[in-house]
Amino acid sequence: MKITTKGQFAALSQAGLLGNFLRTWKYVDDIPSDVSWLTIQSTVPASPNFIPVVSKFSLTRELDKLRLAGVPEETVYFREIPAPQSRRVANIEVMLDDYCGMYLHLEPETVNPVRGIRDRTNPLYGANARVILKAVIGEESYDTLYDIWEHYPTAIIEATEFSRSCGVFDRNLVVWEVRDF
C-alpha cells in the first residue's frame, strides 16, 4: 500500500494510523484551552508565513502582524507543539531501501524543523543507519517506524524525537509525514 497524496496522509494520521501526531486547527476559536504552545503554519507551499513558536497568550498579536502583512487568514492554520523546554533530540527522514537496507538523514540535537534536513545532513546507509537511529531515538520510537513500514513498506517517514512526551499518544516521537509521493 502507498500514501500518494498529502490529503491521504492527513486522513490516516488524524485517524491515528501513522504514529503520534500533534493536533491541528483551522480556526483560533477551535483551539482547546489546555493548549499552551502553537506554531502558525501556511497552507501555501514554501510560504515564509511560518511562525515556529507562539504562546497561546501571544497568538492574537502574531495573527494581527500577519494580517497587517497582507496574509489572508484562510491560508494559515495552527498546530500544537511541545513546550519550548522540550529539546529536539533528533530530526529524521528515513526509508527502507532494497539496495542498502535503510536510508537515513539524521540531525541530532537541533532547533531546526525537519524541513530542509537533506540540505543540512549527509545520508547514512544500511546497518550503520539502523544502529545509530535506534541508539538516538530509542526502542519504542524505532518500533513505531517499523509499525508504519509494516503497512507502508516503501514510505519515507519524517519525524522528530523530542526529549519529553507530547502529542495525541503522549510519546516522544512525533511523525510529521509519511509519503510515497
Order of alpha helices (4+ residues) and beta strands (2+ residues): alpha-beta-beta-beta-alpha-beta-beta-beta-alpha-beta-alpha-beta-beta
